Every structure is written in structure tokens, then in C-alpha cells.
């Protein structure tokens, strides 16, 4: 009997939780955070309305795109020659690999060894795109005239680094990105997740011919600065048709010079290796060139709202979001104001999935402190005691939904309730908003009446990876339930 009461009590608890959860779900659609605080929409004391949202596609200008990449960040290499929706991406990688110590010759006696091979080993992380299509990578030497130093952090959209002499041999070495995660068997390098590119053995002989003489004609190993004057670094570029870019961890990259040392008579030569690694003195750069495709370019510069919004991760695209009906809305108590944007599925999304996170900020022409003239959404984007932004509660993290065709798609639901409330009480300017998917950005941040500060917001974990089409809004007569929209739950005053 006691067990029966326990079971009945458990059933009662489950039923109660189910009722509460159902009520919250009905009230708040897919909004999870704070759902229990929103009163039910009964059309007597609490109402809801949906406002038309307009999207206008645009691309970032080089003059206002200040994205730079630190050496510790994931760097990309490869070629997406033809994304049917977004066009072409050409990712080129530059890095220096150096001796771990100077004033020490890194090889045995150069006149007593025979070069076996020299391999550039790249520490592979992931592929974005079609990993089954072969890529062809060539390695070049950075020209001495290039300003390529460890003291600089380079813009990813600007390439002032020149290169000429090809070091890879044979040229046009091809590989399939999907196989980079396979195990590789090599002397002292049996591991997985490597891109291994053969270089000309003449380059290895050149390294062996350097010495430690300070100020000497071959004294590359006398100091870091001296080494730079003898060898500036590597430039890697994909040179043929490809459909993917690959991410690499530079800290795990190295140059492996394999050589044999003669043994005594009657025994085989022994194989040895000397490594040049990525050190604290190594320079790096990632150059990402986008060439936008016709579907996107055809939407740019128009004065009518775009029925499809094109969003691509850094360096990419954005949409200006306008909500003109908000200006004519009377004052009321806002319980929820949720801007919803949903993915418009295309078969190419299987190879080029959406970005992990999205971001929304506001265009403020009154900002004169920096050239970007954008600020965080007032009141709704905030930080905790540690300075971490509330991006999940804000809506940067997507939820999964199912579209009419049965495809699992992403939807982002931005909670801008406090901002909308202040707009309706005329204590806040109505801004045009900007929807995009940045790696990071610098902009004005502040919660009125506090003073603004210029701060950095980190949104996505990497550059390059992620693009998506979003369903726009064709106007007040648009009946598509998945259209871009602002839903407001409110009570009358």
C-alpha cells in the first residue's frame, strides 16, 4: 500500500509539471528563458501582436571591417570555388616555423648526413564544405620585402604579404579533406589529423647550410632576427577547384627534416629528424577572400525589403532590420518582444551548414567615438559579474525547428523586450537593427543611464565557417508563418 501511495504521488507531481510546462509553452512559443514570468494571452488582460519586419542585405566594406586574428585562433586554408548561394571563398595561410633555440646548430655535421625528405606538417582541426572533393595545395616562400612579423596582427581581408618561390615538390599535391583525420605512419610522427606536404629537398639543404655565426653570411641560427633575414616564412594556397576550407591549429604545425646518418660498415643508415616549430617568435596571417555569388549580389542596393536575408560568417554579410510599425505603436506594458528569424533550407546547406551563433545590434548615427556607428541593443544585452555577455538568453544561440519540407532548420529568437518597452515609452530611440554572424566585433556598449564604453563582443568560435539564408518578409500581406517577425506579448495600460 505504501508503494502505491508513492506511485500515485509521483503521477500527481508529473501531471502538475506537465500542466505548468504546457501553459508556459502556450504562452511563450519557443522562448524557454523566463517563460513562467509571462502572463497567459487571454485577449482580456494580456494580448499579443505580430509586427512586420523588413530586411535589407548588405556586405561589409573593407574600411570598416577590422577583423584580425591572433596566432592562437584557428586558421583556415582552402578553396570553395562555387557555393551556389554565396559564391567563392579563397583562404590562404601564412606562418613562420623556427628552431626552438638559437646559437645551436639544429643538425648533426652537415657533411656526414644524407637528406631523406622534408615535410611541412599542418595540425588539422576540421573541414567546412564538401570534404570529398580533392584539394590541391602549393607552398611558397614569403618574400623578404613583405612586412611579415610576429609583432603584427593582420586584417583577414587585406593581403600585403607577397610570395614567389615555390617550395612544394612535386607541385600541385592533392589530397581529400575527409582523409585528413586518418592515422599517418611516419618516423616519430605516427598520428592522425595531419596535412603533410612534401617540400623540395633543396630547401632542406639550404637550412643545413646555415650556421650560428653572428653577422656571418650564413648565420641564420645566431638569433631569431637573423633567421628572419634568411627565411621569412611559408605561404600556403589552394590552387585548383575545391569545395571546402580546412581549419588548422598553428601551435601544432612543424617542419620535419628527415635525414640519414651513416653507421659503421655492415649496418644500415639510421633515420633521424629535426623539427622547426611554431614558437612565440612566429608570425602568422590568414587571408580570406570572398567573391559573392549572383543570388546574393542581386539583392544588394535595393530600396524594397528582401524576401531572403543572406548571412555569412566573418568576413561576410549582414542584413539591416527595420520595424517601422513599432514607431506607431501606443504605450503598453511589454511582457515579451521576440524577433524571430528562421532558416530557409537549401540542399547545399548539407555541405555548408549555418553559423553556430547569430548577433543583433543597433545602428546609431549619433556615435562619433569610432567609425562603426553601431551599439549593442540597449537594456537587453548585458553582462554578468565576470563580464560575460548574456548571448544565450539574448537569442544568439539557435533552436531546431522542422520546416514544411520536413528538414531540420535553425531559428533564432532574439529577446528585445526591454528595448521595445523603452521605445514605446519614448525613452529610447527607435534604431535600425543589424543582423549578422561575426567572429568578434568592437562596438559601443552601455545600459542607460550609464556611460557607453567601447567593448569587444566575441560571438562565434571561428571565422569563415557558417552561412545561412533566412526567410524575410514581403510586407503586411505576407502570410508565411515562418516569415521574419516581431511578436509582442503585452497588457494595456
C-alpha positions as CSV (number, residue, x, y, z in Angstrom):
1,X,0.0,0.0,0.0
2,X,2.9,2.3,0.8
3,X,4.4,1.8,-2.6
4,X,1.1,2.5,-4.2
5,X,0.9,5.9,-2.5
6,X,4.4,6.7,-3.6
7,X,3.4,5.9,-7.2
8,X,0.3,8.0,-7.0
9,X,2.2,10.9,-5.6
10,X,4.8,10.6,-8.4
11,X,2.0,10.6,-11.0
12,X,0.4,13.7,-9.4
13,X,3.8,15.5,-9.5
14,X,4.4,14.6,-13.1
15,X,0.9,15.7,-14.1
16,X,1.3,19.0,-12.3
17,X,4.7,19.6,-14.0
18,X,3.2,18.8,-17.4
19,X,0.3,21.2,-16.9
20,X,2.6,24.0,-15.9
21,X,5.0,23.3,-18.8
22,X,2.1,23.2,-21.3
23,X,0.9,26.6,-20.0
24,X,4.3,28.1,-20.3
25,X,4.7,26.7,-23.8
26,X,1.4,28.1,-25.0
27,X,2.2,31.5,-23.6
28,X,5.6,31.8,-24.9
29,X,6.0,29.7,-28.1
30,X,9.7,28.5,-28.1
31,X,11.0,31.0,-25.6
32,X,12.5,29.0,-22.8
33,X,14.1,31.6,-20.5
34,X,11.7,33.5,-18.3
35,X,8.6,31.8,-19.8
36,X,7.0,31.3,-16.4
37,X,7.0,35.1,-15.8
38,X,4.9,35.9,-18.9
39,X,1.2,36.0,-18.2
40,X,-1.1,33.9,-20.5
41,X,-2.5,35.5,-23.6
42,X,-6.2,35.6,-22.9
43,X,-7.2,38.6,-25.0
44,X,-8.8,40.1,-22.0
45,X,-5.9,41.4,-19.9
46,X,-3.0,40.1,-22.0
47,X,-2.7,40.3,-25.7
48,X,-0.2,39.6,-28.5
49,X,0.5,41.1,-31.8
50,X,3.0,40.4,-34.7
51,X,4.7,43.3,-36.5
52,X,6.1,43.3,-40.0
53,X,9.9,43.2,-40.2
54,X,11.9,44.4,-43.2
55,X,15.4,43.0,-44.1
56,X,17.9,44.7,-46.4
57,X,21.0,42.7,-47.4
58,X,24.5,44.3,-47.4
59,X,28.2,43.4,-47.3
60,X,30.9,44.8,-45.1
61,X,33.3,47.4,-46.6
62,X,37.0,46.9,-46.1
63,X,37.3,50.3,-44.5
64,X,35.0,49.4,-41.6
65,X,35.9,45.7,-41.3
66,X,38.6,45.5,-38.6
67,X,38.7,41.8,-38.0
68,X,42.1,40.5,-37.1
69,X,43.2,37.0,-36.0
70,X,45.6,36.1,-33.2
71,X,48.1,33.3,-33.6
72,X,46.1,31.1,-31.1
73,X,43.0,31.2,-33.2
74,X,42.0,28.6,-35.8
75,X,43.4,29.5,-39.2
76,X,41.8,28.4,-42.5
77,X,43.2,27.2,-45.8
78,X,41.5,26.0,-48.9
79,X,39.1,26.9,-51.7
80,X,35.4,26.9,-52.1
81,X,35.2,27.6,-55.7
82,X,31.5,27.6,-56.1
83,X,28.9,27.8,-53.3
84,X,25.7,28.0,-55.3
85,X,24.2,30.6,-52.9
86,X,27.2,32.6,-51.6
87,X,29.9,32.3,-54.2
88,X,33.6,31.7,-53.7
89,X,35.9,31.6,-50.7
90,X,39.7,31.6,-51.1
91,X,41.6,31.1,-47.8
92,X,45.4,31.5,-47.8
93,X,47.6,30.8,-44.7
94,X,50.9,32.3,-43.8
95,X,53.2,31.2,-41.0
96,X,56.7,31.0,-39.7
97,X,58.3,27.8,-38.3
98,X,61.6,28.2,-36.5
99,X,64.3,26.5,-34.5
100,X,63.4,26.0,-30.8
101,X,66.7,27.5,-29.7
102,X,69.3,29.8,-31.4
103,X,73.1,29.8,-31.2
104,X,72.8,26.0,-31.6
105,X,73.2,24.2,-34.9
106,X,70.0,22.1,-35.3
107,X,71.5,19.2,-37.3
108,X,74.5,16.8,-36.9
109,X,77.5,17.6,-39.1
110,X,76.1,18.6,-42.5
111,X,78.8,16.8,-44.4
112,X,78.0,13.5,-42.7
113,X,74.3,13.2,-43.3
114,X,72.1,12.5,-46.3
115,X,68.7,14.2,-46.7
116,X,65.8,11.8,-46.9
117,X,62.8,14.2,-47.2
118,X,61.4,17.4,-45.9
119,X,57.7,17.6,-44.9
120,X,55.5,20.6,-43.9
121,X,53.2,19.1,-41.2
122,X,49.9,21.0,-40.6
123,X,47.9,20.3,-37.5
124,X,44.4,19.7,-38.9
125,X,41.2,20.5,-37.0
126,X,38.2,20.4,-39.2
127,X,36.7,20.9,-42.7
128,X,33.9,23.3,-43.7
129,X,32.3,22.3,-47.0
130,X,32.4,19.2,-49.2
131,X,35.2,17.1,-47.7
132,X,35.1,14.5,-50.5
133,X,36.4,16.8,-53.3
134,X,40.2,16.8,-53.7
135,X,42.1,20.0,-52.8
136,X,45.5,21.0,-54.3
137,X,47.9,22.9,-52.1
138,X,51.1,24.6,-53.0
139,X,53.6,26.0,-50.6
140,X,55.6,29.2,-51.4
141,X,58.3,31.3,-49.7
142,X,57.3,34.7,-48.3
143,X,59.3,37.4,-50.0
144,X,61.8,39.2,-47.9
145,X,60.2,42.5,-48.9
146,X,57.0,41.6,-47.1
147,X,56.2,43.1,-43.8
148,X,55.5,39.8,-42.0
149,X,56.5,39.9,-38.4
150,X,55.3,38.4,-35.1
151,X,54.6,41.9,-33.7
152,X,51.7,42.5,-36.1
153,X,48.1,41.1,-36.1
154,X,46.9,41.2,-39.7
155,X,43.5,42.0,-41.2
156,X,42.0,38.9,-42.6
157,X,40.6,40.7,-45.7
158,X,43.8,42.5,-46.6
159,X,46.8,40.8,-48.1
160,X,50.0,42.8,-48.2
161,X,52.2,39.6,-47.9
162,X,53.8,38.6,-51.2
163,X,55.3,35.3,-52.1
164,X,57.0,33.8,-55.1
165,X,59.5,30.8,-54.9
166,X,57.6,27.5,-54.8
167,X,58.9,25.2,-52.1
168,X,56.4,22.3,-52.5
169,X,57.7,19.4,-54.7
170,X,56.2,18.0,-56.6
171,X,53.9,20.9,-57.3
172,X,50.1,20.7,-57.1
173,X,50.0,18.0,-54.4
174,X,46.4,16.9,-54.0
175,X,44.6,15.4,-51.0
176,X,41.0,14.6,-49.9
177,X,40.0,16.6,-46.8
178,X,37.9,13.7,-45.5
179,X,41.1,11.7,-45.1
180,X,43.0,14.2,-43.0
181,X,41.6,12.7,-39.8
182,X,43.1,9.3,-40.7
183,X,46.2,8.0,-39.0
184,X,49.5,8.7,-40.6
185,X,52.5,6.4,-40.2
186,X,55.8,8.3,-40.3
187,X,59.1,8.2,-38.4
188,X,58.4,9.7,-35.0
189,X,55.1,11.2,-36.4
190,X,52.6,8.4,-36.3
191,X,49.4,10.2,-35.5
192,X,46.2,11.5,-37.0
193,X,44.8,14.8,-38.1
194,X,47.7,15.9,-40.2
195,X,48.1,17.5,-43.6
196,X,51.6,16.5,-44.8
197,X,53.1,18.4,-47.8
198,X,56.4,17.4,-49.4
199,X,58.9,20.2,-50.0
200,X,61.9,20.4,-52.2
201,X,64.9,18.7,-50.6
202,X,67.0,21.7,-51.9
203,X,65.2,23.7,-49.3
204,X,66.3,21.3,-46.6
205,X,69.9,21.5,-47.9
206,X,69.6,25.3,-47.6
207,X,68.6,25.0,-44.0
208,X,71.6,22.7,-43.3
209,X,74.0,25.2,-44.9
210,X,73.1,27.9,-42.4
211,X,75.3,28.2,-39.3
212,X,75.4,30.1,-35.9
213,X,78.0,32.7,-36.9
214,X,76.7,36.1,-35.7
215,X,76.7,38.5,-38.6
216,X,78.1,35.9,-40.9
217,X,76.9,35.3,-44.5
218,X,75.1,32.1,-43.3
219,X,74.4,32.9,-39.7
220,X,70.7,32.2,-39.7
221,X,70.9,30.3,-36.4
222,X,72.6,33.1,-34.5
223,X,69.3,34.8,-33.5
224,X,65.6,35.0,-34.3
225,X,66.0,38.3,-36.1
226,X,68.9,36.8,-38.2
227,X,66.8,33.8,-39.1
228,X,64.1,36.1,-40.4
229,X,66.5,37.7,-42.8
230,X,67.4,34.3,-44.3
231,X,63.9,32.8,-44.4
232,X,60.7,34.9,-44.0
233,X,58.1,32.2,-43.8
234,X,55.7,29.9,-45.6
235,X,52.7,30.9,-47.8
236,X,50.1,28.2,-48.4
237,X,47.4,28.4,-51.1
238,X,44.9,26.1,-52.7
239,X,45.3,26.4,-56.5
240,X,42.6,24.3,-58.2
241,X,38.9,23.7,-57.9
242,X,37.8,22.8,-54.4
243,X,34.6,22.9,-52.3
244,X,35.9,23.3,-48.8
245,X,38.2,25.2,-46.4
246,X,40.2,23.4,-43.7
247,X,40.9,24.7,-40.2
248,X,44.4,24.3,-38.6
249,X,46.0,24.7,-35.2
250,X,49.2,26.6,-35.8
251,X,50.7,25.7,-32.4
252,X,50.8,22.1,-33.6
253,X,52.4,22.8,-37.0
254,X,56.0,21.9,-37.8
255,X,58.6,21.4,-40.5
256,X,60.1,17.9,-40.3
257,X,63.5,17.4,-42.0
258,X,64.3,13.7,-42.3
259,X,67.9,12.6,-42.9
260,X,70.1,9.5,-42.6
261,X,73.4,9.3,-40.7
262,X,76.0,6.7,-41.8
263,X,76.6,3.8,-39.5
264,X,79.6,1.5,-39.2
265,X,80.4,-0.9,-42.1
266,X,77.8,-3.6,-42.4
267,X,74.9,-1.8,-40.8
268,X,72.0,0.3,-42.2
269,X,72.0,4.1,-42.0
270,X,69.8,5.4,-39.2
271,X,66.9,7.8,-39.9
272,X,66.7,10.9,-37.8
273,X,64.6,14.0,-37.8
274,X,65.0,17.7,-36.9
275,X,61.9,19.9,-36.3
276,X,61.3,23.6,-36.9
277,X,58.2,24.5,-34.9
278,X,55.7,27.3,-34.3
279,X,57.2,29.4,-31.5
280,X,56.4,32.6,-29.6
281,X,58.6,34.3,-32.2
282,X,56.5,33.1,-35.1
283,X,54.4,35.4,-37.3
284,X,51.1,34.3,-38.8
285,X,48.3,35.6,-41.0
286,X,45.1,34.3,-42.6
287,X,43.8,36.0,-45.8
288,X,40.2,35.3,-46.6
289,X,38.9,36.5,-49.9
290,X,35.1,36.4,-50.6
291,X,33.6,36.7,-54.1
292,X,29.9,36.8,-53.6
293,X,27.6,34.8,-55.9
294,X,24.8,36.1,-58.1
295,X,21.9,35.1,-55.7
296,X,23.3,37.4,-53.0
297,X,24.6,40.2,-55.2
298,X,21.2,40.5,-56.9
299,X,19.7,41.6,-53.6
300,X,22.2,44.3,-52.8
301,X,21.4,48.0,-53.1
302,X,17.6,47.7,-53.4
303,X,15.1,50.0,-51.7
304,X,12.4,47.3,-51.2
305,X,12.7,44.7,-48.5
306,X,14.4,41.5,-49.4
307,X,12.3,38.3,-49.2
308,X,15.5,36.4,-48.3
309,X,18.3,37.5,-46.0
310,X,21.8,36.3,-46.7
311,X,24.0,35.9,-43.6
312,X,27.6,34.7,-43.8
313,X,30.2,34.4,-41.0
314,X,33.3,36.8,-40.9
315,X,34.3,38.1,-43.4
316,X,30.7,38.0,-44.7
317,X,27.4,39.7,-45.0
318,X,24.6,41.2,-42.9
319,X,21.0,42.4,-43.1
320,X,19.7,45.8,-41.8
321,X,16.5,45.1,-40.0
322,X,13.7,47.7,-39.9
323,X,10.5,47.6,-37.9
324,X,8.6,50.7,-39.0
325,X,5.3,49.7,-37.3
326,X,7.0,50.0,-33.9
327,X,7.0,53.7,-34.2
328,X,3.3,54.0,-34.3
329,X,2.5,51.5,-31.5
330,X,0.9,53.1,-28.4
331,X,2.4,52.7,-25.0
332,X,1.7,49.5,-23.2
333,X,3.3,47.0,-20.8
334,X,5.5,44.7,-22.7
335,X,5.9,41.2,-21.3
336,X,7.8,39.8,-24.3
337,X,9.2,41.2,-27.6
338,X,10.8,38.5,-29.6
339,X,12.4,38.9,-33.0
340,X,12.3,35.5,-34.8
341,X,14.3,34.7,-37.9
342,X,14.2,31.2,-39.5
343,X,16.5,29.3,-41.9
344,X,15.3,28.9,-45.5
345,X,16.6,25.4,-46.3
346,X,18.6,24.6,-49.5
347,X,20.2,21.3,-50.4
348,X,23.6,23.0,-50.3
349,X,23.1,23.6,-46.6
350,X,24.1,19.9,-46.1
351,X,27.7,20.8,-47.1
352,X,27.6,24.5,-45.9
353,X,25.7,24.5,-42.7
354,X,24.6,27.6,-40.8
355,X,26.8,29.5,-38.4
356,X,26.8,28.5,-34.8
357,X,25.6,31.8,-33.4
358,X,23.9,35.0,-34.7
359,X,24.1,38.5,-33.3
360,X,21.9,41.6,-33.3
361,X,22.9,45.2,-32.7
362,X,21.7,48.7,-33.5
363,X,22.7,51.4,-35.9
364,X,23.2,54.7,-34.1
365,X,24.3,57.6,-36.3
366,X,25.0,59.7,-33.3
367,X,28.1,57.7,-32.4
368,X,31.2,59.7,-33.2
369,X,33.7,57.9,-31.0
370,X,34.5,55.3,-33.6
371,X,33.8,54.8,-37.3
372,X,31.4,51.8,-36.9
373,X,28.3,53.7,-35.5
374,X,26.8,50.6,-34.0
375,X,25.9,49.8,-30.4
376,X,24.6,46.8,-28.5
377,X,20.8,46.5,-28.1
378,X,20.1,48.8,-25.2
379,X,18.9,47.2,-22.0
380,X,18.7,43.6,-23.4
381,X,22.3,42.8,-24.0
382,X,24.1,42.7,-20.6
383,X,27.0,41.2,-18.8
384,X,27.3,39.2,-15.5
385,X,29.8,39.9,-12.8
386,X,32.6,38.3,-14.7
387,X,31.9,40.5,-17.8
388,X,30.4,37.6,-19.8
389,X,27.6,38.7,-22.2
390,X,24.2,37.0,-21.9
391,X,24.2,35.8,-25.5
392,X,22.2,32.7,-24.9
393,X,19.4,34.5,-23.1
394,X,19.6,37.3,-25.7
395,X,18.9,34.8,-28.5
396,X,22.3,34.3,-30.3
397,X,22.0,30.5,-29.8
398,X,19.6,28.9,-32.3
399,X,16.9,26.3,-31.7
400,X,16.0,23.5,-34.0
401,X,12.7,23.5,-35.9
402,X,11.2,21.5,-38.8
403,X,10.2,23.3,-41.9
404,X,7.3,22.4,-44.3
405,X,9.5,20.0,-46.2
406,X,10.5,18.1,-43.1
407,X,14.0,19.5,-42.9
408,X,15.5,20.3,-39.5
409,X,16.3,24.0,-39.7
410,X,17.7,26.6,-37.3
411,X,15.7,29.5,-35.9
412,X,17.0,32.4,-33.8
413,X,14.7,34.2,-31.3
414,X,16.1,37.5,-30.0
415,X,14.6,38.8,-26.8
416,X,14.5,42.6,-27.2
417,X,11.7,43.2,-24.7
418,X,13.3,45.9,-22.6
419,X,14.4,47.8,-25.6
420,X,10.9,47.7,-27.2
421,X,9.4,48.8,-23.9
422,X,11.6,51.9,-23.8
423,X,10.8,52.7,-27.4
424,X,7.1,52.6,-26.6
425,X,7.5,54.9,-23.6
426,X,9.6,57.3,-25.8
427,X,12.7,56.9,-23.5
428,X,14.7,55.2,-26.2
429,X,15.4,56.0,-29.9
430,X,14.0,53.5,-32.4
431,X,17.0,52.2,-34.2
432,X,17.5,50.2,-37.4
433,X,19.0,46.9,-36.3
434,X,21.8,44.8,-37.8
435,X,21.6,41.0,-38.0
436,X,24.9,39.2,-38.7
437,X,27.2,36.3,-37.6
438,X,30.5,37.8,-36.6
439,X,33.6,36.1,-35.1
440,X,34.0,39.2,-32.9
441,X,33.3,42.9,-33.1
442,X,34.1,46.2,-31.4
443,X,31.2,48.5,-30.6
444,X,29.5,50.8,-28.1
445,X,28.0,49.1,-25.1
446,X,26.1,50.5,-22.2
447,X,22.9,50.2,-20.2
448,X,21.3,53.7,-19.9
449,X,21.7,55.9,-18.0
450,X,25.3,54.6,-17.6
451,X,28.0,55.9,-19.9
452,X,28.9,53.9,-23.0
453,X,32.2,52.1,-23.4
454,X,33.8,50.6,-26.5
455,X,34.0,46.9,-25.9
456,X,34.7,43.6,-27.8
457,X,32.0,41.0,-28.1
458,X,33.1,37.5,-29.1
459,X,30.2,35.7,-30.8
460,X,31.4,32.7,-32.9
461,X,34.3,30.4,-32.1
462,X,36.0,30.8,-35.5
463,X,36.0,32.9,-38.6
464,X,34.8,31.7,-42.1
465,X,32.6,28.8,-41.0
466,X,28.9,29.2,-41.5
467,X,26.4,30.8,-43.8
468,X,22.6,30.7,-44.0
469,X,19.6,32.1,-45.9
470,X,16.8,33.4,-43.7
471,X,13.2,33.9,-44.6
472,X,12.5,37.6,-45.0
473,X,9.1,39.4,-45.0
474,X,7.4,40.6,-48.2
475,X,5.1,43.0,-46.3
476,X,1.9,43.2,-44.3
477,X,0.1,40.7,-46.5
478,X,2.8,38.1,-46.1
479,X,1.0,35.0,-44.6
480,X,4.0,32.8,-44.3
481,X,4.1,31.6,-40.7
482,X,7.9,31.3,-40.9
483,X,8.4,34.9,-42.1
484,X,10.8,37.2,-40.2
485,X,8.6,38.8,-37.5
486,X,8.5,40.6,-34.2
487,X,6.0,39.1,-31.7
488,X,4.9,41.3,-28.8
489,X,3.0,40.0,-25.7
490,X,1.6,42.9,-23.8
491,X,-1.0,44.3,-21.4
492,X,-2.9,47.5,-21.9
493,X,-2.3,50.4,-19.6
